[in-house]
Amino acid sequence: MASRHAIAKWIRIAAASVLAVAGASGILLALRAGLAQERYFRYKYGHFVGTPREVPAVDFSIPGADLSRLPEVLDACETAYERYPKNYYFPSYAAHQALIAALMDDDPVAFRRHFGSAEHWNRIAYALNPYDIETCYIRCRILWEKGDKRGAIAFWRDVVVAREFWNPDLRAHLVDLCRRAGDNSVAIREARFLRNGASTVRSLEKLQSRRSAVQP
């Protein structure tokens, strides 16, 4: 009887130990995730906003933004990714900012460095969440800027629009990509699916007609 009680006691101790370890692991994971998310918010939305200690958000799409802060953003993203590699928000944001910085920088060396960072973080963000629209947009833009217009259009059409064919904004972007690539016939076809696409279709048809008139 005593041996049974002893065995039951050790079983309870072992179960309690497992639960304690699991609980500690969960707390540690939550802490790491929280710290990673805090770094993301600090750069995406700013820090101590409205106080004398305010650190402004980093958004290179704003005219006059300080491009010298890009390495700071990328280092913070690297640290956050090491702490919690399942958070796709920061990689997507970092890729977007690196891409903007690349397109704004006139120095070829800096352009290649920033563009490489954009590709790197976009690849990570897309692997974590291929359904995030901003990540998909950046992926499409990277293909376009590399000169692979057909690849960009194919990705947006066959992956993004095919997955959310009911979304008019996504299809409108496809129309714009086809138009910019000079493929007006496809742009016209896709524009017919838009609720208010009649004016777009008429404009594209006029443009196509003018181009046909001047071609030998």
Secondary structure, DSSP 8 states (H G I E B T S, - for coil): -HHHHHHHHHHHHHHHHHHHHHHHHHHHHHHHHHHHHHHHHHHHH-BSTTSTT-B----TTSTT--GGGHHHHHHHHHHHHHH-TT--HHHHHHHHHHHHHHHH---HHHHHHHHHHHHHHHHHHHHH-TT-HHHHHHHHHHHHHTT-HHHHHHHIIIIIIHHTTT-HHHHHHHHHHHHHTT-HHHHHHHHTTSTT-HHHHHHHHHHHHHHHHH--
